[in-house]
Amino acid sequence: MFRRREPVPFAFLAEAERFRSNVTPPPQARSSAGQIAGRWLLGLTIVAALVGSLVIGMPALRLDHSSQAQQSQASQGR
């Protein structure tokens, strides 16, 4: 068994230099029109959901200063 000159935490990284291949991977297949439309529809749905939740949630985030002046009858009786 041979010994390495410097310690390598992952042996496969040191071995990777020896096994380089000159074979190129095949080109990726082009997306069909249905796949492109599906991606657009998914993105549009996500954006619409975010905008809708913001529109619906805005009244809850709005500060209502008039409610601070009103007190309940139980707190006035003290």
N, C-alpha and C positions, 0 to 999 in steps of 0.2 A: 504494500500500500504506500502511495506517495504522500508527501506532506506539502501543503500549500505554503507559499512564501509569506503571505499576509492573511490574517483571519478575515473571513467574510461571513457576516451574520446569516445570509441565505445562500446556500451552495448553488442553487439554480441560477442566481445572478452571475456567478463566476463562470458557470458552465455555458451560459447563453452566448458568449462570444464565439464559441466553437461551432455552434449549430445554426449559424445564419444561413438562410435560404435565399436563393435568387428567384424563387417562384413568386410572382405577384398574385395577390388575391383577385378573384373575379370582380368586375365592376358591380356596384349596387344596382338593383333593379329600379327602374323609374316608378314612381308612385302613380297609381291610376287616378282617374278623375274622381272616382268615388271616395278614394282615400283622402285626396286633397279636400274635397267638399266636407268629409267627415271631420277632418282636423279643424277646418274653418268653423264648422258648426259647434264643435266642442269648445273652441276658444271663445266664440261669440256667446255661448251659453254661460261660460264661467264669468265673462265680463258682465253680462246682463245680471247674473246672480249677485255679483259684488255691488253693482250700481243699485240694484233693487234693495239689497239689504241696507245700503247707505241711505237711500231715500226713505225707507220704512223706519230706520233707526234714528233719523235726524230729530224728530219731535221728542224722543226720549232724551236726547243729548242737549236739547235747548234748555237754557236756564230760564225759569219762570220767577221773576222778581215779585210778582203780585202775590204769590202764595206765601212768601216770607212774612208779609204784613198781617196775614190772617192767622189767627190762633184758634185752637179748638176751645169749646166751652169749658172743658174740664181744666185746661190750663189757666183760664181767666178766673175761675172760682177760687184760686189759691190765695 
